[in-house]
Amino acid sequence: MPTDPRVSVGQCGVGTPVTPLKATMTGGAGSGNIPASVRTQFPWPPATISPGLAASRLPTYTATGTIPALATQTFVKPGSQDLIGSGDGWTSEDRTPIYVPVAGCSESDHDLSELLTNGLGL
């Protein structure tokens, strides 16, 4: 097998997958459709997590947190005293809120550790 992938075409003897991938396997038509029978058999969120931990006892989070601003540099425009800001540190326009604990819930890392250790009988 060549170490340079640019020259490895045809080296394995198979140019395409044995069977073509279905559209549902590559994000095409029908992808993301979960049959009702599967949703019934595997509900989300699950009621229990093997070996018997009640999912309701796990910490819960919600996507309502504020995206933190990152420390950035400020520059002086050449030939002037004007300042040029460099934004908030994010290059993406994705402003989806971050996950934070649900208000009123008071689980701590210690509680979760104890739950996972003692609640599962480990």
C-alpha positions as CSV (number, residue, x, y, z in Angstrom):
1,M,0.0,0.0,0.0
2,P,1.5,3.3,-1.0
3,T,2.1,5.8,1.8
4,D,1.0,8.7,-0.4
5,P,-2.8,8.5,-0.7
6,R,-2.7,10.5,-4.0
7,V,-1.1,7.6,-5.7
8,S,-3.1,4.8,-4.0
9,V,-6.1,4.8,-6.4
10,G,-6.8,1.2,-7.5
11,Q,-4.2,-0.3,-5.2
12,C,-6.8,-2.3,-3.2
13,G,-8.5,-3.7,-6.2
14,V,-11.9,-2.3,-5.4
15,G,-12.9,1.1,-6.9
16,T,-16.3,1.4,-5.3
17,P,-18.2,-0.1,-2.4
18,V,-19.5,-3.6,-3.1
19,T,-23.0,-2.3,-3.0
20,P,-23.9,1.4,-3.6
21,L,-24.8,3.3,-0.5
22,K,-28.5,4.1,-0.1
23,A,-29.6,7.8,-0.1
24,T,-30.7,7.4,3.6
25,M,-27.1,6.4,4.5
26,T,-25.6,9.6,3.0
27,G,-28.1,12.3,4.2
28,G,-30.4,12.0,1.1
29,A,-34.1,11.4,0.8
30,G,-35.5,9.5,3.7
31,S,-32.6,10.1,6.1
32,G,-33.6,11.2,9.6
33,N,-36.9,9.3,9.4
34,I,-37.1,6.9,12.3
35,P,-39.9,4.4,12.1
36,A,-42.5,4.5,14.8
37,S,-41.8,0.9,15.8
38,V,-38.1,1.9,16.5
39,R,-39.2,5.0,18.4
40,T,-41.5,2.9,20.6
41,Q,-38.9,0.2,21.2
42,F,-36.1,2.8,22.0
43,P,-37.8,5.9,23.5
44,W,-35.8,9.1,24.0
45,P,-34.8,10.0,26.6
46,P,-34.6,6.4,28.0
47,A,-36.4,5.7,31.3
48,T,-33.4,3.6,32.6
49,I,-29.8,3.2,31.7
50,S,-28.3,-0.2,32.1
51,P,-27.8,-1.8,34.6
52,G,-30.9,-0.2,36.1
53,L,-30.0,3.5,36.8
54,A,-33.2,5.6,36.6
55,A,-32.4,8.3,34.0
56,S,-34.5,10.8,36.0
57,R,-31.8,10.8,38.7
58,L,-29.2,12.1,36.3
59,P,-28.4,15.8,36.1
60,T,-30.4,17.7,33.5
61,Y,-29.2,20.5,31.3
62,T,-30.9,22.9,28.9
63,A,-29.6,24.9,26.0
64,T,-30.3,28.4,27.5
65,G,-26.8,29.5,28.5
66,T,-25.1,32.6,27.2
67,I,-22.2,32.1,24.8
68,P,-19.1,33.4,26.6
69,A,-17.1,36.2,24.9
70,L,-13.5,35.3,24.4
71,A,-10.6,37.6,25.2
72,T,-9.4,39.2,22.0
73,Q,-6.8,41.7,20.9
74,T,-7.5,45.4,20.0
75,F,-5.4,46.9,17.2
76,V,-4.6,50.4,16.2
77,K,-5.3,51.2,12.6
78,P,-2.0,52.1,10.8
79,G,-1.6,55.8,10.3
80,S,-4.3,56.8,12.8
81,Q,-5.3,56.5,16.4
82,D,-8.5,54.5,15.5
83,L,-8.9,51.2,17.3
84,I,-9.9,48.1,15.4
85,G,-11.7,45.5,17.4
86,S,-11.4,41.8,16.7
87,G,-14.9,40.7,17.6
88,D,-15.9,38.4,20.4
89,G,-13.4,35.6,19.6
90,W,-15.8,33.4,17.6
91,T,-15.5,33.1,13.8
92,S,-18.8,31.3,13.4
93,E,-22.2,32.9,13.2
94,D,-23.6,30.0,15.2
95,R,-25.1,31.6,18.3
96,T,-26.9,28.6,19.7
97,P,-27.1,28.9,23.5
98,I,-24.8,26.6,25.5
99,Y,-26.0,23.9,27.8
100,V,-26.3,24.8,31.4
101,P,-27.9,23.1,34.5
102,V,-31.7,23.4,34.6
103,A,-32.7,26.2,37.0
104,G,-33.6,24.9,40.4
105,C,-31.7,21.6,40.0
106,S,-28.8,21.3,42.5
107,E,-26.9,18.2,41.4
108,S,-23.2,18.5,41.9
109,D,-20.3,16.5,40.5
110,H,-20.1,14.7,43.9
111,D,-23.8,13.8,43.7
112,L,-23.3,12.4,40.2
113,S,-20.2,10.4,41.3
114,E,-22.0,8.9,44.3
115,L,-25.1,8.1,42.1
116,L,-23.0,6.3,39.5
117,T,-21.0,4.5,42.2
118,N,-23.7,3.6,44.7
119,G,-26.8,3.8,42.5
120,L,-25.4,1.3,40.1
121,G,-24.0,-1.0,42.8
122,L,-20.5,-0.8,41.4
